[in-house]
Amino acid sequence: MAVNKKSLKRLIVALDLEEKKKLNKIVKDLSGYIDKFKIGLIAYTKFGPQIITQLKSKGFKVFLDLKLLDIPNTVINTAKIFAKMRVWAFTVHLKMGENPLTLLKKELASFCRKNKLRKPLILGVTELTSEKASLKNVLKLASLASRVGLEGVIASSQEAPFIRRKYPKLKIITPGIRPPDYEQDDQRRVSSASFALNYADFIVVGRPIIKAKHPLAGVKKILSC
């Protein structure tokens, strides 16, 4: 089954694993097809920053999804470490509020200029796709992200069309992608990849791929639905 190369570029595979052998196999199997991997709390807690170094040494872009939510000083200094680690993007909770997010954007940009580093994309989490959420609240958070100049937001495919229409400059990263015959697991606001890619810049997929007997077959199935 052929897969559109442009769609592959827009797929981020979530390596939510704690078995190094399995993680390495998935990365190897998808090498040459996928260029972005998400590292979340599971893999980062298990393997530490070394997993980012490993992926980057193989030429992959790393989306670090730790969903920062803390006092401004802690978040800013953590973001500076992320920049030194040369991650492609990282997440913060938009519920931090306008002033802390504005300060984060300013301080990180200044730090990266001073140290000649590429500034990672700052992606704001609206509402988790495992929860019910009102469109009004998601759009309010997306408005905040746009106002403070973040590069993008994490939002479900249900809200993505409205965010795209109202805030066209924001990148939209959409999790909760499931084939029609796959269980939703703990996800509540889900859709197929084909629907989400009408509006999102990137989709994030974990279990349907990393639990597949053949990960590449899982990728092809996701992108064919």
C-alpha positions in Angstrom: 0.0 0.0 0.0 1.6 3.3 -1.1 1.5 6.2 1.3 1.6 9.9 0.3 5.0 11.3 1.2 3.5 14.6 2.3 1.2 12.8 4.8 4.2 11.0 6.2 5.9 14.4 6.8 2.9 15.4 8.8 2.8 12.3 11.0 4.5 12.4 14.4 4.8 8.9 16.0 4.5 8.9 19.8 7.1 6.6 21.4 5.2 6.1 24.6 7.2 3.0 25.6 9.4 1.9 28.4 11.0 -1.1 26.7 14.2 0.1 25.0 14.5 -2.9 22.7 10.9 -2.3 21.4 11.5 1.4 21.0 14.7 0.9 19.0 12.9 -1.6 16.8 10.1 0.8 16.0 12.5 3.6 15.3 14.5 1.3 13.0 11.4 0.0 11.2 10.1 3.5 10.6 13.4 5.0 9.6 13.2 6.4 6.1 9.5 7.0 6.4 9.0 9.0 9.6 11.1 12.0 10.5 9.4 13.1 13.7 9.0 11.3 17.0 7.2 12.4 20.1 8.8 11.8 23.5 6.4 12.1 26.3 6.4 11.5 30.0 6.7 7.7 29.8 9.8 7.5 27.6 11.4 10.6 29.1 11.0 9.3 32.6 12.4 5.9 31.7 15.3 6.9 29.5 16.0 10.5 30.3 17.5 13.1 27.9 19.6 10.4 26.3 16.6 9.3 24.3 16.5 12.7 22.6 20.2 12.6 21.9 19.8 9.1 20.4 17.0 10.1 18.1 18.7 13.3 17.0 21.9 11.5 16.2 19.9 9.4 13.7 18.5 12.6 12.1 15.0 12.6 13.6 13.2 15.7 14.9 12.0 15.4 18.5 8.7 16.7 19.7 9.1 16.8 23.5 5.6 16.6 25.1 6.0 17.1 28.8 3.1 19.7 29.1 4.9 22.2 31.3 2.8 23.9 33.9 4.7 25.6 36.7 5.9 29.0 38.0 7.4 31.2 35.2 11.0 30.8 36.4 10.8 27.0 36.3 9.2 26.9 32.9 11.6 29.4 31.3 14.7 27.6 32.6 13.3 24.2 31.6 12.6 25.6 28.1 16.2 26.9 27.8 17.4 23.3 28.5 15.1 22.0 25.8 16.6 24.6 23.4 20.1 23.4 24.3 18.9 19.8 23.7 17.9 21.1 20.2 14.3 19.7 20.3 12.1 20.6 17.4 9.1 21.5 19.6 7.8 21.3 23.2 4.5 21.7 25.0 3.2 24.0 27.7 -0.3 24.2 29.2 -2.0 27.4 28.0 -3.6 27.5 31.4 -0.4 29.1 32.6 -1.9 32.4 31.5 -1.0 35.4 29.3 1.8 37.0 31.3 3.8 33.8 32.0 3.5 32.7 28.4 4.5 36.1 27.0 7.5 36.1 29.3 8.4 32.5 28.2 8.3 33.4 24.5 10.4 36.6 25.1 13.0 34.9 27.3 13.4 31.8 25.2 13.8 33.9 22.0 16.5 36.0 23.6 18.3 33.0 25.0 18.4 31.3 21.6 19.6 34.4 19.8 22.4 34.9 22.4 23.5 31.3 22.1 22.9 30.9 18.4 20.4 28.1 18.8 17.3 27.4 16.8 14.3 28.3 18.9 12.0 25.3 19.5 8.4 25.6 18.6 6.3 26.4 21.7 3.0 24.5 21.4 0.2 25.3 23.8 -2.1 22.5 25.1 -5.7 23.4 24.9 -7.8 20.6 26.3 -6.6 16.9 26.5 -8.3 14.7 23.9 -9.1 12.2 26.7 -11.5 14.7 28.2 -14.8 16.3 27.1 -14.3 19.9 26.2 -16.3 22.8 25.1 -15.5 24.5 21.8 -15.8 27.9 23.5 -13.1 27.1 26.0 -10.7 25.6 23.4 -11.1 28.7 21.2 -10.5 30.9 24.2 -7.2 29.1 24.8 -6.3 29.2 21.1 -6.9 32.9 21.2 -4.5 33.2 24.0 -1.8 31.2 22.1 -2.3 33.5 19.1 -2.2 36.6 21.2 1.1 35.8 22.9 2.7 34.6 19.7 3.1 30.9 20.4 3.8 28.9 17.2 0.9 26.4 17.6 -1.6 24.6 19.7 -2.5 21.0 20.6 -6.2 20.4 19.9 -8.5 17.6 18.8 -9.8 17.3 15.3 -13.2 18.4 16.6 -11.9 21.9 17.3 -9.2 22.1 14.5 -11.5 23.4 11.8 -12.6 26.3 14.0 -9.1 27.1 15.1 -7.9 27.0 11.5 -10.6 29.5 10.5 -10.1 31.9 13.3 -6.3 31.7 13.8 -4.8 30.7 10.5 -1.2 31.5 11.5 -1.3 28.9 14.4 0.1 25.5 13.7 -2.4 22.8 14.8 -1.1 19.5 16.2 -3.8 16.9 16.6 -3.7 13.7 18.7 -6.6 11.3 19.2 -6.2 9.7 15.7 -7.8 6.3 15.4 -8.8 4.0 12.5 -12.5 3.2 12.4 -12.0 -0.4 13.6 -9.6 0.6 16.5 -10.7 1.0 20.1 -10.7 4.6 21.4 -8.8 3.5 24.5 -8.9 6.5 26.9 -9.4 9.0 24.1 -12.7 10.8 23.9 -12.4 13.3 21.0 -11.1 11.3 18.1 -11.1 11.1 14.3 -9.5 9.5 11.3 -6.2 10.8 10.0 -7.8 11.9 6.7 -10.3 14.1 8.5 -7.7 15.6 10.8 -5.2 16.4 8.0 -7.8 18.6 6.4 -7.2 21.1 9.1 -4.1 20.1 11.2 -0.5 20.7 10.3 0.5 17.5 12.1 -1.1 14.5 13.6 0.3 12.6 16.6 -0.3 8.8 16.7 0.9 6.4 19.4 -0.8 3.1 20.2 -2.3 2.2 16.8 1.3 2.2 15.5 3.5 1.2 18.4 1.2 -1.7 19.3 0.9 -3.0 15.8 2.7 -6.2 14.9 4.4 -4.3 12.1 4.7 -0.6 12.9 5.0 0.4 9.2 1.8 -1.4 8.4 0.2 0.6 11.3 1.4 3.8 9.7 0.0 2.9 6.3 -3.3 1.9 7.9 -3.6 5.1 9.8 -2.9 7.3 6.8 -5.3 5.3 4.5 -8.3 6.0 6.8 
